[in-house]
Amino acid sequence: MYTAEDSADSKPPDSLIDEVRRIRRGVVEAAGHDINRLCEQLAEVDREYEMRRGVFAAATPEAAARVVESWGADAHRTDDPIVDEVRAIRRRRRPTS
């Protein structure tokens, strides 16, 4: 979060980024700061998404593919080591065809 101690060349506050960080903190706290538990929770979300259950029930595979396609090169860009670790775990768990 942006504070008065931040340097003058720091970026101004961004409410969307602050909200994402708040949600992320809540998710990590709910997992007890345990990366394995967090990965299991995210795997369950992934399964729900793949099966189109819960909040994903209305998302068709075609619509989801269009969203992913719209991300372009930004889809894999991250400066967040937690995101990188979760992606690495997910890649290891995906069944090969």
C-alpha positions as CSV (number, residue, x, y, z in Angstrom):
1,M,0.0,0.0,0.0
2,Y,1.2,3.5,-0.8
3,T,2.4,5.5,2.3
4,A,3.8,8.9,3.0
5,E,7.3,7.2,3.4
6,D,7.3,6.1,-0.2
7,S,9.7,8.1,-2.4
8,A,8.6,10.9,-4.6
9,D,9.2,8.8,-7.7
10,S,6.9,6.0,-6.5
11,K,3.8,5.3,-8.4
12,P,0.6,6.8,-7.0
13,P,-1.9,4.6,-5.2
14,D,-4.0,2.3,-7.3
15,S,-7.2,1.2,-5.7
16,L,-7.5,-1.9,-8.0
17,I,-4.0,-3.1,-7.1
18,D,-4.7,-2.4,-3.4
19,E,-7.9,-4.5,-3.6
20,V,-6.1,-7.4,-5.4
21,R,-3.4,-7.3,-2.7
22,R,-6.1,-7.3,0.1
23,I,-7.8,-10.3,-1.5
24,R,-4.5,-12.1,-1.9
25,R,-3.6,-11.5,1.7
26,G,-7.0,-12.9,2.7
27,V,-6.5,-16.0,0.6
28,V,-3.0,-16.6,1.9
29,E,-4.1,-16.1,5.5
30,A,-7.0,-18.5,4.9
31,A,-4.4,-21.1,3.8
32,G,-2.5,-20.5,7.0
33,H,0.5,-19.2,4.9
34,D,1.1,-22.8,3.8
35,I,2.1,-23.0,0.2
36,N,0.9,-26.6,-0.1
37,R,-2.5,-25.9,1.3
38,L,-2.8,-22.8,-0.9
39,C,-1.9,-24.9,-4.0
40,E,-4.6,-27.5,-3.0
41,Q,-7.2,-24.7,-2.7
42,L,-6.2,-23.3,-6.0
43,A,-6.3,-26.8,-7.6
44,E,-9.9,-27.1,-6.3
45,V,-10.7,-23.7,-8.0
46,D,-9.1,-25.0,-11.1
47,R,-11.2,-28.2,-11.0
48,E,-14.4,-26.2,-10.5
49,Y,-13.4,-24.0,-13.4
50,E,-12.7,-27.0,-15.6
51,M,-16.0,-28.6,-14.6
52,R,-17.8,-25.2,-14.9
53,R,-19.2,-25.4,-11.3
54,G,-19.8,-22.7,-8.8
55,V,-19.0,-19.1,-10.0
56,F,-17.7,-20.6,-13.3
57,A,-21.0,-22.4,-14.2
58,A,-21.9,-19.8,-16.8
59,A,-18.4,-19.7,-18.5
60,T,-18.3,-21.7,-21.6
61,P,-14.9,-23.2,-22.7
62,E,-15.1,-21.0,-25.8
63,A,-15.6,-17.8,-23.8
64,A,-12.8,-18.8,-21.5
65,A,-10.5,-19.4,-24.4
66,R,-11.3,-16.0,-25.8
67,V,-10.4,-14.3,-22.5
68,V,-7.1,-16.2,-22.3
69,E,-6.3,-15.3,-25.9
70,S,-7.0,-11.6,-25.2
71,W,-4.3,-11.6,-22.6
72,G,-1.6,-12.1,-25.2
73,A,2.0,-11.9,-24.0
74,D,0.9,-10.5,-20.6
75,A,-0.6,-13.9,-19.7
76,H,2.7,-15.2,-18.5
77,R,4.4,-12.1,-17.2
78,T,4.8,-11.8,-13.4
79,D,7.1,-10.3,-10.9
80,D,5.5,-12.3,-8.1
81,P,7.4,-15.3,-6.9
82,I,4.3,-16.8,-5.3
83,V,2.5,-16.7,-8.7
84,D,5.5,-18.3,-10.3
85,E,5.7,-21.1,-7.7
86,V,1.9,-21.8,-8.0
87,R,2.2,-21.9,-11.8
88,A,5.2,-24.3,-11.6
89,I,3.2,-26.6,-9.3
90,R,0.2,-26.5,-11.5
91,R,2.3,-27.4,-14.6
92,R,3.8,-30.4,-12.7
93,R,0.3,-31.7,-11.7
94,R,-1.3,-31.4,-15.2
95,P,-1.9,-34.8,-16.8
96,T,-0.1,-35.3,-20.1
97,S,-2.2,-36.2,-23.1
